[in-house]
Amino acid sequence: MSKAKRTTIAVKGASVAVLSKEHQDFISLTDIARYKDERTDYLISNWLRNRNTIEFLGIWEQLHNPGFNPIEFDGIRKQAGLNSFILTAKRWIDATGATGLVSASGRYGGTYAHKDIAFEFASWVSVEFKLYLIKEFQRLKDDENDRLKLDWNLQRTLAKINYRIHTDAIKETLIPPAITKTQASLVYANEADLLNVALFGRTAKQWRDAHPDAEGNLRDHAPLEQLVVLTNLESLNSVLIRQGLPAPERLLKLNEIAITQMRTLLADTNLKRLK
């Protein structure tokens, strides 16, 4: 979980860590257990040795984890309830290949669980605490969604501003004087499609033909990373236009830049959440 994004939420005066990785949220069982008892490992182990817990974890893994080992699970389930039975998160993970629990070490170490499982554990610790946990977790997710919408709107605004810069350069350089508005619009459309081909590999018409039932246009369906690159390409194309480069040469240059920038964005783990 070292590359996961870590945040904390305050629940009934307790600080509970939330790790987000690959669009999945894991909540600290250690922090939840601390609300009831400082002997967190002991409390988590007691919960894990419960037969109902084993059944719940097994069903969750079978629904979400194709690599789960049902044979090992069955062996653990048969032992549950015996006085000698002891189960830790690490043993559960190592034996069954479970992904719903995570045993983390280091500065932010402890036992984490997928939110579905964490809520179940919180219910075992305290029903009241579980309800407050769900409320604060949802508040965290709402805040994250609001920030994403803000980022999206900002990039859309930047794209519109750069589009104006881009079209002004076309008007000054590519469009000869005394032509009709229809002729001018054809030039704009061609330049827009030059960028579309450089970044998306297709023209607007080709996209519409491939998606006849889709609402909006090609750019309306672009993810945030592509909109960021599109903003850059519009600015760069306006410079290349003023330099007098013909469209074929500009297309090659812009395509190379688009490939490089998209690779950089998609390789940045901090931007995975934008996908």
Number of C-alpha atoms within 10 A of each C-alpha: 16 12 11 17 15 16 13 16 17 13 19 13 8 15 16 23 20 24 21 18 17 12 10 10 20 24 29 26 28 22 20 27 22 17 19 13 14 12 11 19 18 13 17 20 14 15 18 20 22 17 17 14 19 21 15 12 21 22 13 18 21 14 10 12 15 11 12 20 16 16 11 14 20 14 11 21 18 12 15 20 13 11 8 8 13 16 18 17 19 14 13 20 16 10 16 19 19 25 17 20 24 22 16 15 11 7 6 12 14 17 22 26 24 21 21 14 20 23 21 17 21 21 15 14 20 15 14 11 20 20 15 15 24 16 12 18 21 12 13 16 12 12 12 12 12 12 12 15 12 12 14 18 13 12 18 18 13 17 21 14 14 20 19 14 17 23 18 13 19 20 15 12 14 18 16 11 9 7 9 8 9 9 11 18 12 12 17 18 12 14 20 18 19 24 22 21 17 23 23 19 14 15 20 19 12 11 17 15 11 10 12 8 8 12 10 9 13 18 15 10 12 13 12 18 18 18 20 19 19 26 20 18 26 24 18 17 24 19 15 18 18 13 10 11 13 11 15 10 11 19 21 14 16 24 21 13 18 21 13 12 18 16 11 11 17 14 11 10 13 12 13 14 12 14 10
